[in-house]
Amino acid sequence: MAQPSDTTPELKTVLPDQLLKKRVAQFDYYYDTRTFSYKLRKSAKQKNSEHGQKYAVMIRRKIDQRGHYVGSVIDIKSARLCNVLLDINKGVEDLEISRAEPQASPELMCYSYPGLLERLAVEQKREQRDELLICDIQAAIFYVDEYMGSTMKDVTQMISHREISYDAAWALFFPNSLVYSHNTNTDQDAVLIVRRSSYEVRSDRSRYLQVVCDIIHDDGQQFGFARSALEINEYPGTRPITSLFVYPLQYHDDNDGVYSRAVELGKRMVQLPTHSFRKISGRASRRVARRKHELEEDDKFMTKFETEPMFVNGRVMISPFAYARFHSTITPTVYRALNKNTLEDDRLYAICSPIARGYAMDRKDWGEFALTRAGDVEWDDSAFDALVLGQKQKKLIHSLVLQHDKNENGFDDIIKGKGRGLVGLLSGTPGCGKTLTAEAVAEVTHKPLYALSAGELGITPTSLERTLDRVLELAQMWDAVLLLDEAEVFLTQRNFSDVGRNALVSIFLRRLEYYQGILILTTNMPKNFDHAFQSRIHFSINYPELDIHSRKIIWTMFFRRSSTYISDEELCRLASFPINGRQIKNTFSSALTISHADDSPPGSLLQDVDTVLSVLNEWDQATRSSEPAVDWDGDIL
């Protein structure tokens, strides 16, 4: 195929309108079944028979083997025109104009139309006019008017009514323009920048317009530009532009507000540290890979995915690195890195991702969270005061965890890296305060509480080793207090007959020696511990069952927090009911819910507590024996 050329017939001997038509030609690019190759065939008679040697714009209409028209490609034969188009589309990626044999799509020519008109006006006003350049620009404008004019007229008419048809939706997405999309799962607005758009067909033959955009985000390895493919499914007739899943930002009713909020949110996103502990309440989402086999080779930096909604109300560790390393690589990959410290353009801030990836501590689940809902964690420095535990034990735990937090480079083992952790063992019956102690440790040290049960680590040596390594690395990475509940499976004395469990204990012991953070183990069975653990545990606390005095303290604390008065006599009555601390908490929480739902007057909270206790007593009696249940007032039911 010929290279771009500036040769043209002598201007003096050819009239301008004749010259214009001679600079644009159309050919059919058809499949020759005799030679099994594509060939050019003139669509209309042309005096020039050299297949575009002296054309500025040559249109190739591609005809498939069945004789069906499948699309057009425009060959840019003028070097001058090629430079103009490159200048108009400065910054647009994947331009075929910049190739050795420059080409453009009909859509790109339409996108370039306003720029061509502006450039033509500039060139015509010059004192020393470049007639060849003017003629070639006019040829490009002539192509759009002659071959795409009807389409552009329809598009203009629809857009004037703020509507668009599916077949014409491509005209909305100018390369490098800003578009708007709303994530329904996270209820979050997003601003993206368009790179290209194309009509595609899925494996089930359904059609869609794919709008490939760029966002700026952190993929866990790099910060910078990443690809995101948004899809508009085929639809009949016309639709309001703002009803599309993605549409130009300029058509949003509050486009200035959306843009300014996106800029501010982008600045917050850029300032996030590598691991950021936040409190988030509201809608969030989980990302799940789908249809990965449909990706083209050219789209290796673009990931298709589907999302599932979820709700979070608690503390979240925003950690893109951990998300990508331990959960999923199903996230847009940064293909061009940026320096956070040199980011100054508001347009770049606007396209920063409003979504942060991380781990929800309460849900024990990875997800994507709206940055607009991310707030500072409010720590409870008085958390130890709520513990129903002896002052001696509370002081021991409190002092150890605070000192460990300060003494990062303190005492080490003979072997470097060993023995620098702080391991505590809490034993006692359910609901006696073991978990609350771990929560208090996290609060006073201002650390995340990463909690899981022993059953989540796996039951085979291989799965345990893999999962335990991941958990310990995450806890170390996040500087978290690690709570391992129901740890008796690892603590029980080893014996010769159970080789499998012996292997689990050995693996756990080995990992424990090199862990440098705070680890709290809880168990309901304080007896029959393996002796090897005794030398690896820094403090051990046994929690006795709650007595009447302890239960009274807990009831008093909950009523005080709700600003509800209760007499000492009533407190003693409640404390006489033999339930554990967790049951007291759940009972009080349920009573508060009932009180709020019924819009009960002040002072009725005690009645609601009695109601919940009565139901709890019925259940307890029914599960303990076949004896008749007794209600809270002492009557036989």
PLY file of the C-alpha trace (Angstrom):
ply
format ascii 1.0
element vertex 637
property float x
property float y
property float z
element edge 636
property int vertex1
property int vertex2
end_header
0.00 0.00 0.00
1.31 3.47 -0.87
2.75 5.83 1.72
1.14 9.25 2.41
1.96 11.62 -0.41
1.83 15.37 -1.04
1.70 15.04 -4.83
-1.38 16.46 -6.54
-2.44 17.68 -9.99
-1.44 21.23 -10.89
-3.86 23.60 -9.13
-3.85 26.04 -12.03
-5.37 23.53 -14.44
-8.01 22.01 -12.14
-11.00 23.84 -10.64
-11.29 23.70 -6.83
-14.53 21.68 -6.78
-13.13 19.24 -9.31
-9.91 18.95 -7.33
-11.87 18.29 -4.14
-13.74 15.35 -5.65
-10.55 13.97 -7.11
-8.94 13.91 -3.66
-11.64 11.55 -2.25
-12.35 8.09 -3.63
-14.19 4.96 -2.55
-13.22 1.37 -3.26
-14.68 -2.00 -2.32
-12.25 -4.19 -0.42
-13.62 -7.59 -1.34
-12.62 -11.21 -0.91
-11.59 -12.84 -4.20
-12.54 -16.53 -4.04
-10.24 -17.27 -6.97
-7.08 -16.00 -5.32
-8.27 -16.44 -1.69
-7.22 -12.89 -0.83
-8.71 -9.41 -0.44
-8.55 -7.02 -3.40
-9.58 -3.47 -4.19
-12.34 -2.73 -6.66
-13.54 0.74 -7.63
-16.98 1.57 -6.30
-17.38 4.18 -9.02
-15.42 5.16 -12.13
-12.29 7.12 -11.35
-9.97 8.70 -13.84
-7.02 7.83 -11.65
-6.39 4.10 -11.91
-3.50 3.87 -9.48
-5.63 2.78 -6.50
-5.30 5.90 -4.39
-1.83 7.04 -5.38
-3.03 10.70 -5.64
-6.01 10.67 -3.30
-6.01 12.47 0.06
-8.76 10.24 1.44
-9.49 6.75 0.20
-12.45 4.82 1.59
-12.25 1.04 1.63
-15.60 -0.65 2.06
-14.87 -4.14 3.37
-17.03 -6.87 1.81
-16.91 -10.33 3.39
-16.89 -13.70 1.62
-20.68 -13.75 1.44
-20.78 -10.34 -0.22
-22.01 -8.51 2.90
-20.75 -5.06 3.83
-19.01 -5.27 7.22
-17.47 -1.83 7.67
-15.25 0.86 6.24
-11.66 1.96 6.74
-10.31 5.31 5.59
-6.75 5.36 4.26
-5.12 8.76 4.77
-2.96 9.29 1.68
-1.94 12.88 2.38
0.96 13.43 4.76
-0.29 16.97 5.42
-3.78 15.75 6.33
-2.26 13.00 8.46
-0.38 15.61 10.52
-3.54 17.69 10.93
-5.51 14.70 12.20
-2.71 13.79 14.60
-2.70 17.36 15.92
-6.50 17.38 16.37
-6.37 14.04 18.19
-3.32 14.84 20.30
-3.23 12.52 23.31
-5.65 10.00 21.81
-4.25 6.50 22.21
-4.08 3.64 19.70
-4.35 5.94 16.69
-3.88 4.09 13.42
-3.06 7.45 11.83
0.40 7.28 13.36
1.23 3.99 11.65
3.39 3.56 8.57
0.21 3.23 6.47
-2.13 5.72 8.19
-5.77 4.73 8.61
-8.77 6.18 10.38
-12.20 4.89 11.21
-15.35 6.70 10.04
-16.06 7.40 13.71
-12.68 9.08 14.21
-13.27 11.26 11.15
-16.60 12.34 12.66
-14.96 13.03 16.03
-12.36 15.12 14.17
-14.94 17.09 12.16
-15.15 20.14 14.49
-11.37 20.29 14.65
-11.10 20.08 10.86
-13.48 23.03 10.47
-11.47 25.08 12.96
-8.17 24.23 11.28
-9.60 25.06 7.84
-10.67 28.51 9.07
-7.17 29.12 10.47
-5.42 28.03 7.27
-7.69 30.13 5.06
-6.86 33.28 7.05
-3.11 32.93 6.67
-1.36 35.50 4.48
0.63 32.75 2.80
-1.90 30.02 2.30
-0.94 26.40 1.78
-3.45 25.52 -0.92
-2.52 21.83 -0.89
-3.18 21.63 2.85
-6.45 23.54 2.54
-7.56 21.23 -0.25
-6.75 18.11 1.78
-8.59 19.42 4.86
-11.55 20.20 2.63
-11.35 16.65 1.26
-11.63 15.23 4.78
-14.56 17.55 5.53
-16.14 16.54 2.21
-15.87 12.87 3.22
-17.78 13.47 6.48
-20.41 15.61 4.75
-20.85 13.28 1.78
-20.54 9.84 3.36
-21.45 10.44 7.02
-23.62 13.53 6.68
-26.94 11.74 6.99
-25.78 9.88 10.09
-24.40 13.01 11.73
-27.60 14.90 10.96
-29.63 12.20 12.71
-27.22 12.19 15.65
-27.43 15.97 15.98
-31.22 15.81 15.90
-31.37 13.13 18.61
-28.83 14.85 20.82
-30.82 18.10 20.61
-33.57 16.17 22.41
-30.98 14.60 24.77
-31.74 11.17 23.32
-29.72 8.64 21.34
-30.29 5.38 19.51
-28.16 2.31 20.11
-26.63 2.39 16.62
-25.68 6.05 17.03
-24.49 5.85 20.65
-20.86 5.67 19.49
-21.10 9.37 18.58
-21.32 10.29 22.27
-17.93 8.93 23.22
-15.22 11.23 21.88
-11.72 9.95 22.71
-10.26 11.75 25.74
-13.67 13.05 26.80
-14.94 12.63 30.36
-17.86 10.28 30.97
-20.06 9.53 33.96
-21.17 6.20 35.37
-22.95 5.26 38.59
-22.03 2.12 40.50
-25.32 0.85 41.90
-23.64 -1.67 44.21
-21.69 0.99 46.08
-24.05 3.86 45.21
-21.03 5.78 43.99
-20.52 8.25 41.13
-17.47 7.75 38.92
-15.80 9.92 36.30
-13.70 8.20 33.64
-11.88 9.23 30.48
-12.79 7.60 27.15
-10.10 5.86 25.14
-12.18 4.12 22.48
-15.55 2.53 21.81
-16.68 -0.30 19.56
-19.68 -2.50 18.91
-19.16 -6.08 20.03
-21.05 -9.38 19.95
-21.09 -11.82 22.85
-20.93 -15.58 22.52
-24.73 -15.71 22.92
-25.00 -13.34 19.90
-26.24 -10.41 22.00
-24.81 -7.06 20.95
-23.38 -4.28 23.06
-21.38 -1.10 22.76
-18.13 -1.39 24.64
-16.75 1.89 25.96
-13.13 1.42 26.99
-12.12 4.02 29.54
-9.21 4.85 31.79
-9.31 5.36 35.52
-6.50 6.08 37.93
-6.21 3.61 40.77
-3.88 1.54 42.91
-3.73 -2.11 41.82
-1.60 -3.11 44.78
1.63 -2.93 42.81
1.48 0.43 41.07
-0.52 3.66 41.08
-1.59 4.94 37.68
-3.77 4.49 34.62
-5.84 1.32 34.32
-8.42 0.18 31.80
-12.10 -0.32 32.54
-14.56 -1.67 29.97
-18.14 -0.44 30.37
-20.96 -1.97 28.35
-24.19 -0.59 26.93
-26.50 -3.41 25.89
-28.40 -3.14 22.62
-31.79 -1.48 22.94
-34.62 -0.58 20.53
-35.51 2.95 19.47
-34.03 5.91 21.30
-33.38 6.45 24.98
-32.53 9.46 27.14
-28.77 9.86 27.15
-28.74 9.98 30.95
-30.42 6.56 31.16
-27.36 4.84 29.68
-24.99 2.96 31.99
-22.25 5.34 30.90
-22.66 8.70 29.18
-20.75 11.97 28.66
-20.37 13.95 31.87
-21.62 17.11 30.15
-25.15 15.67 29.97
-25.42 15.10 33.73
-27.84 17.52 35.37
-25.18 18.41 37.94
-22.05 17.93 35.86
-20.10 20.72 37.59
-20.97 19.32 41.02
-20.09 15.76 40.01
-16.77 16.95 38.59
-15.79 19.02 41.64
-16.72 16.21 44.04
-14.71 13.76 41.92
-11.68 16.06 42.11
-11.91 16.33 45.90
-12.41 12.59 46.28
-9.46 11.96 43.97
-7.25 14.09 46.20
-8.35 12.03 49.21
-7.64 8.82 47.32
-4.13 9.93 46.36
-3.33 10.75 49.99
-4.35 7.31 51.29
-1.44 5.38 52.82
-0.60 1.87 51.67
-2.79 0.40 54.42
-5.53 2.60 55.82
-7.88 1.58 58.65
-11.28 3.25 58.27
-14.83 3.04 59.53
-17.36 2.50 56.74
-21.12 2.09 56.83
-23.23 1.48 53.75
-23.34 -0.35 50.49
-20.27 -2.07 49.11
-19.54 -4.75 46.54
-17.58 -7.90 45.85
-15.86 -8.39 42.52
-16.20 -11.71 40.69
-14.50 -12.62 37.41
-16.76 -13.53 34.52
-16.25 -14.24 30.83
-12.48 -13.91 31.06
-12.16 -16.12 27.98
-13.82 -13.39 25.92
-10.97 -10.93 26.32
-9.02 -10.10 23.19
-5.25 -10.18 23.14
-5.19 -6.40 22.67
-7.13 -6.00 25.92
-4.65 -7.79 28.20
-4.64 -4.77 30.53
-8.44 -4.75 30.73
-10.46 -7.06 32.94
-14.13 -7.88 32.57
-15.94 -8.60 35.77
-19.25 -8.75 37.53
-19.99 -7.46 41.00
-22.20 -8.60 43.82
-23.62 -6.17 46.39
-22.95 -6.42 50.10
-23.49 -4.18 53.13
-20.83 -3.18 55.63
-21.16 -1.41 58.95
-17.89 -1.46 60.77
-14.16 -1.16 60.41
-12.41 -1.82 57.14
-8.74 -2.18 56.27
-8.24 -0.46 52.92
-5.32 -2.38 51.46
-5.03 -2.72 47.66
-1.78 -4.67 47.97
-3.28 -7.26 50.32
-6.43 -7.44 48.19
-4.44 -8.28 45.08
-1.98 -10.59 46.84
-4.27 -12.65 49.03
-7.76 -12.34 47.62
-7.94 -11.73 43.92
-6.07 -10.32 40.98
-9.45 -9.58 39.40
-8.80 -5.87 39.37
-7.84 -3.42 36.62
-4.10 -3.58 36.08
-2.11 -0.35 35.99
-0.49 -0.15 32.57
1.11 3.28 33.00
2.38 4.34 36.40
2.02 7.83 37.84
3.77 9.56 40.70
1.30 10.48 43.43
3.53 13.29 44.62
3.56 15.07 41.25
-0.15 14.74 40.46
-1.52 18.28 40.09
-4.02 18.29 37.21
-7.64 18.40 38.43
-8.66 16.38 35.39
-6.46 13.53 36.63
-7.82 13.81 40.16
-11.34 13.61 38.72
-10.74 10.20 37.14
-9.21 8.67 40.27
-11.20 5.63 41.31
-13.79 6.39 44.02
-13.60 2.74 45.07
-11.12 1.38 47.62
-10.37 -2.33 47.92
-9.76 -4.01 51.21
-11.02 -6.25 54.00
-14.11 -5.79 56.18
-13.14 -6.93 59.67
-16.67 -7.60 60.94
-17.77 -9.50 57.84
-14.43 -11.26 57.41
-14.74 -10.59 53.71
-12.85 -8.79 50.96
-14.66 -6.12 49.02
-14.79 -2.77 47.27
-15.83 0.19 49.38
-17.01 3.71 48.59
-14.42 6.27 49.65
-17.20 8.80 50.29
-18.29 6.67 53.26
-14.82 6.19 54.72
-14.36 7.96 58.04
-11.83 7.98 60.85
-11.97 5.20 63.43
-13.03 6.40 66.87
-10.94 4.52 69.41
-12.18 3.73 72.91
-9.20 4.34 75.18
-11.29 3.39 78.21
-12.13 -0.07 76.85
-10.30 -1.82 79.69
-12.66 -0.22 82.19
-15.52 -2.32 80.79
-13.72 -5.60 81.49
-15.09 -7.58 84.42
-11.66 -8.79 85.44
-9.39 -8.40 88.44
-7.33 -5.21 88.57
-4.10 -7.20 88.75
-4.91 -9.07 85.51
-6.10 -5.93 83.73
-2.95 -4.03 84.68
-0.75 -6.90 83.48
-2.39 -7.12 80.06
-2.65 -3.35 79.65
1.01 -2.77 80.49
2.31 -5.57 78.28
0.42 -4.55 75.15
1.26 -0.86 75.50
4.94 -1.58 76.08
5.08 -4.01 73.16
3.56 -1.35 70.94
6.27 1.16 71.94
9.19 -1.26 71.99
9.43 -2.25 68.31
13.20 -2.74 68.48
13.32 -4.20 71.97
14.42 -7.56 73.36
15.19 -10.20 70.76
15.94 -13.90 70.93
19.43 -15.30 70.46
18.33 -16.13 66.94
17.36 -12.89 65.22
13.64 -12.54 64.50
12.52 -15.02 67.16
10.62 -14.22 70.33
9.65 -10.64 69.49
5.92 -11.22 69.52
3.47 -10.92 72.40
1.30 -14.01 72.85
-1.55 -14.15 75.33
-3.76 -17.08 76.28
-7.27 -16.45 77.60
-9.26 -19.41 78.88
-12.72 -19.74 80.33
-16.33 -20.58 79.61
-18.22 -18.82 76.78
-19.31 -15.25 77.49
-16.87 -14.59 80.33
-14.98 -11.75 78.58
-12.20 -13.35 76.52
-13.17 -11.75 73.21
-13.93 -8.46 74.94
-10.39 -8.48 76.32
-8.95 -8.86 72.81
-11.17 -6.00 71.63
-9.94 -3.86 74.52
-6.32 -4.61 73.60
-6.98 -3.45 70.03
-8.72 -0.29 71.23
-6.03 0.93 73.63
-3.24 0.21 71.12
-5.22 1.77 68.25
-4.76 -1.33 66.12
-7.18 -3.30 63.94
-8.57 -6.49 65.47
-8.12 -9.32 62.97
-10.23 -12.15 64.39
-10.81 -15.67 63.16
-11.48 -19.09 64.59
-9.12 -22.05 64.48
-11.53 -23.86 62.17
-10.93 -21.23 59.48
-7.24 -22.14 59.30
-7.80 -25.61 57.88
-7.77 -29.16 59.19
-4.86 -30.61 57.22
-1.17 -29.74 57.68
-0.93 -28.38 54.13
-3.99 -26.14 54.37
-3.05 -25.00 57.88
0.47 -24.01 56.86
-0.75 -22.10 53.81
-3.59 -20.31 55.61
-1.60 -19.59 58.75
1.21 -18.03 56.73
-1.33 -15.79 54.99
-3.04 -14.80 58.24
0.20 -14.01 60.06
1.52 -12.00 57.14
-1.70 -9.99 56.92
-1.72 -9.31 60.66
1.93 -8.21 60.49
1.29 -6.09 57.39
-1.70 -4.34 58.96
-0.08 -4.05 62.40
-3.18 -5.76 63.78
-4.01 -7.54 67.00
-4.60 -11.13 65.90
-7.32 -13.02 67.76
-7.43 -16.77 67.24
-10.60 -18.12 68.84
-11.22 -21.73 69.85
-7.52 -22.51 69.63
-7.63 -25.70 71.72
-7.03 -27.86 68.64
-3.48 -26.42 68.55
-2.95 -26.29 72.31
-3.91 -29.81 73.41
-1.12 -32.16 74.46
0.36 -34.16 71.58
0.31 -37.96 71.68
1.79 -40.79 69.62
-1.53 -42.06 68.27
-2.71 -38.87 66.50
-0.01 -38.10 63.94
-2.19 -35.70 61.95
-2.98 -33.43 64.89
0.63 -33.60 66.04
1.61 -32.14 62.68
-0.89 -29.29 63.13
0.52 -28.45 66.56
4.11 -28.54 65.30
3.34 -26.19 62.42
1.53 -23.80 64.74
4.40 -23.81 67.25
6.97 -23.10 64.55
5.03 -20.13 63.15
4.37 -18.80 66.65
8.10 -18.45 67.39
8.71 -16.00 64.55
5.53 -13.93 64.79
6.36 -10.38 65.90
2.91 -8.94 66.53
0.29 -9.30 69.25
-1.50 -12.66 69.19
-4.29 -13.59 71.57
-5.47 -17.19 71.80
-8.75 -18.14 73.44
-9.98 -21.53 74.57
-12.86 -23.01 76.53
-10.71 -25.92 77.74
-7.80 -24.76 79.92
-6.61 -28.26 80.77
-4.33 -30.72 78.97
-2.17 -28.07 77.28
0.94 -29.09 75.37
3.96 -28.16 77.49
5.70 -26.60 74.48
3.22 -23.72 74.54
4.00 -22.68 78.08
7.36 -21.24 77.08
5.86 -19.35 74.14
3.02 -17.59 75.98
3.73 -14.26 77.71
0.57 -14.01 79.78
-2.22 -16.46 80.63
-5.53 -15.43 82.15
-8.21 -17.80 83.38
-11.70 -16.30 83.41
-14.01 -17.74 86.08
-17.71 -18.03 85.44
-19.56 -14.80 86.18
-21.02 -14.53 89.66
-23.87 -12.28 90.78
-21.48 -9.41 91.52
-19.87 -9.63 88.05
-23.23 -9.79 86.30
-24.43 -6.77 88.26
-21.42 -4.79 87.05
-22.20 -5.70 83.44
-25.92 -4.83 83.74
-25.00 -1.52 85.40
-22.63 -0.64 82.56
-25.24 -1.25 79.84
-27.99 0.73 81.58
-25.56 3.56 82.23
-24.55 3.68 78.57
-28.21 3.97 77.56
-28.73 6.77 80.11
-31.50 4.73 81.74
-32.02 4.81 85.49
-32.42 1.48 87.28
-32.58 0.86 91.00
-30.04 -1.22 92.85
-32.81 -3.66 93.75
-33.67 -4.22 90.09
-30.00 -4.62 89.21
-29.64 -7.33 91.83
-32.72 -9.05 90.45
-31.32 -9.06 86.91
-27.90 -10.19 88.16
-29.47 -13.22 89.80
-30.38 -14.60 86.41
-27.53 -17.08 85.56
-26.45 -15.96 82.09
-23.03 -15.07 80.73
-21.72 -11.73 79.56
-22.47 -12.26 75.89
-26.06 -13.22 76.72
-26.43 -10.08 78.82
-25.18 -7.99 75.92
-27.53 -9.69 73.43
-30.47 -9.40 75.83
-29.91 -5.69 76.35
-29.41 -5.09 72.62
-32.66 -6.91 71.81
-34.52 -4.94 74.47
-33.24 -1.65 73.03
-34.40 -2.71 69.57
-37.88 -3.54 70.90
-38.02 -0.24 72.77
-37.13 1.77 69.66
-39.46 -0.22 67.40
-42.43 0.30 69.74
-41.48 3.92 70.39
-41.75 3.06 74.06
-41.67 5.83 76.68
-38.56 6.30 78.85
-38.44 3.86 81.72
-39.99 0.98 79.79
-36.60 -0.44 78.84
-36.56 -2.61 81.96
-39.88 -4.18 80.91
-38.42 -4.99 77.50
-35.38 -6.55 79.18
-37.69 -8.72 81.27
-39.55 -9.77 78.12
-36.35 -10.91 76.42
-35.16 -12.68 79.56
-38.48 -14.51 79.83
-38.15 -15.83 76.29
-34.52 -16.77 76.95
-35.56 -18.65 80.07
-38.23 -20.60 78.18
-35.69 -21.66 75.61
-33.14 -22.57 78.26
-35.64 -24.72 80.15
-36.80 -26.43 76.96
-33.26 -27.36 75.93
-32.03 -28.41 79.36
-34.70 -30.93 80.31
-38.26 -32.05 79.86
-39.30 -30.27 83.05
-42.00 -27.57 82.66
-40.63 -24.16 81.76
-40.90 -21.38 84.33
-41.40 -17.78 83.23
-39.41 -14.85 84.61
-42.09 -14.13 87.23
-41.81 -17.66 88.58
-45.13 -18.99 87.26
-45.45 -22.44 85.69
-46.10 -22.07 81.94
0 1
1 2
2 3
3 4
4 5
5 6
6 7
7 8
8 9
9 10
10 11
11 12
12 13
13 14
14 15
15 16
16 17
17 18
18 19
19 20
20 21
21 22
22 23
23 24
24 25
25 26
26 27
27 28
28 29
29 30
30 31
31 32
32 33
33 34
34 35
35 36
36 37
37 38
38 39
39 40
40 41
41 42
42 43
43 44
44 45
45 46
46 47
47 48
48 49
49 50
50 51
51 52
52 53
53 54
54 55
55 56
56 57
57 58
58 59
59 60
60 61
61 62
62 63
63 64
64 65
65 66
66 67
67 68
68 69
69 70
70 71
71 72
72 73
73 74
74 75
75 76
76 77
77 78
78 79
79 80
80 81
81 82
82 83
83 84
84 85
85 86
86 87
87 88
88 89
89 90
90 91
91 92
92 93
93 94
94 95
95 96
96 97
97 98
98 99
99 100
100 101
101 102
102 103
103 104
104 105
105 106
106 107
107 108
108 109
109 110
110 111
111 112
112 113
113 114
114 115
115 116
116 117
117 118
118 119
119 120
120 121
121 122
122 123
123 124
124 125
125 126
126 127
127 128
128 129
129 130
130 131
131 132
132 133
133 134
134 135
135 136
136 137
137 138
138 139
139 140
140 141
141 142
142 143
143 144
144 145
145 146
146 147
147 148
148 149
149 150
150 151
151 152
152 153
153 154
154 155
155 156
156 157
157 158
158 159
159 160
160 161
161 162
162 163
163 164
164 165
165 166
166 167
167 168
168 169
169 170
170 171
171 172
172 173
173 174
174 175
175 176
176 177
177 178
178 179
179 180
180 181
181 182
182 183
183 184
184 185
185 186
186 187
187 188
188 189
189 190
190 191
191 192
192 193
193 194
194 195
195 196
196 197
197 198
198 199
199 200
200 201
201 202
202 203
203 204
204 205
205 206
206 207
207 208
208 209
209 210
210 211
211 212
212 213
213 214
214 215
215 216
216 217
217 218
218 219
219 220
220 221
221 222
222 223
223 224
224 225
225 226
226 227
227 228
228 229
229 230
230 231
231 232
232 233
233 234
234 235
235 236
236 237
237 238
238 239
239 240
240 241
241 242
242 243
243 244
244 245
245 246
246 247
247 248
248 249
249 250
250 251
251 252
252 253
253 254
254 255
255 256
256 257
257 258
258 259
259 260
260 261
261 262
262 263
263 264
264 265
265 266
266 267
267 268
268 269
269 270
270 271
271 272
272 273
273 274
274 275
275 276
276 277
277 278
278 279
279 280
280 281
281 282
282 283
283 284
284 285
285 286
286 287
287 288
288 289
289 290
290 291
291 292
292 293
293 294
294 295
295 296
296 297
297 298
298 299
299 300
300 301
301 302
302 303
303 304
304 305
305 306
306 307
307 308
308 309
309 310
310 311
311 312
312 313
313 314
314 315
315 316
316 317
317 318
318 319
319 320
320 321
321 322
322 323
323 324
324 325
325 326
326 327
327 328
328 329
329 330
330 331
331 332
332 333
333 334
334 335
335 336
336 337
337 338
338 339
339 340
340 341
341 342
342 343
343 344
344 345
345 346
346 347
347 348
348 349
349 350
350 351
351 352
352 353
353 354
354 355
355 356
356 357
357 358
358 359
359 360
360 361
361 362
362 363
363 364
364 365
365 366
366 367
367 368
368 369
369 370
370 371
371 372
372 373
373 374
374 375
375 376
376 377
377 378
378 379
379 380
380 381
381 382
382 383
383 384
384 385
385 386
386 387
387 388
388 389
389 390
390 391
391 392
392 393
393 394
394 395
395 396
396 397
397 398
398 399
399 400
400 401
401 402
402 403
403 404
404 405
405 406
406 407
407 408
408 409
409 410
410 411
411 412
412 413
413 414
414 415
415 416
416 417
417 418
418 419
419 420
420 421
421 422
422 423
423 424
424 425
425 426
426 427
427 428
428 429
429 430
430 431
431 432
432 433
433 434
434 435
435 436
436 437
437 438
438 439
439 440
440 441
441 442
442 443
443 444
444 445
445 446
446 447
447 448
448 449
449 450
450 451
451 452
452 453
453 454
454 455
455 456
456 457
457 458
458 459
459 460
460 461
461 462
462 463
463 464
464 465
465 466
466 467
467 468
468 469
469 470
470 471
471 472
472 473
473 474
474 475
475 476
476 477
477 478
478 479
479 480
480 481
481 482
482 483
483 484
484 485
485 486
486 487
487 488
488 489
489 490
490 491
491 492
492 493
493 494
494 495
495 496
496 497
497 498
498 499
499 500
500 501
501 502
502 503
503 504
504 505
505 506
506 507
507 508
508 509
509 510
510 511
511 512
512 513
513 514
514 515
515 516
516 517
517 518
518 519
519 520
520 521
521 522
522 523
523 524
524 525
525 526
526 527
527 528
528 529
529 530
530 531
531 532
532 533
533 534
534 535
535 536
536 537
537 538
538 539
539 540
540 541
541 542
542 543
543 544
544 545
545 546
546 547
547 548
548 549
549 550
550 551
551 552
552 553
553 554
554 555
555 556
556 557
557 558
558 559
559 560
560 561
561 562
562 563
563 564
564 565
565 566
566 567
567 568
568 569
569 570
570 571
571 572
572 573
573 574
574 575
575 576
576 577
577 578
578 579
579 580
580 581
581 582
582 583
583 584
584 585
585 586
586 587
587 588
588 589
589 590
590 591
591 592
592 593
593 594
594 595
595 596
596 597
597 598
598 599
599 600
600 601
601 602
602 603
603 604
604 605
605 606
606 607
607 608
608 609
609 610
610 611
611 612
612 613
613 614
614 615
615 616
616 617
617 618
618 619
619 620
620 621
621 622
622 623
623 624
624 625
625 626
626 627
627 628
628 629
629 630
630 631
631 632
632 633
633 634
634 635
635 636
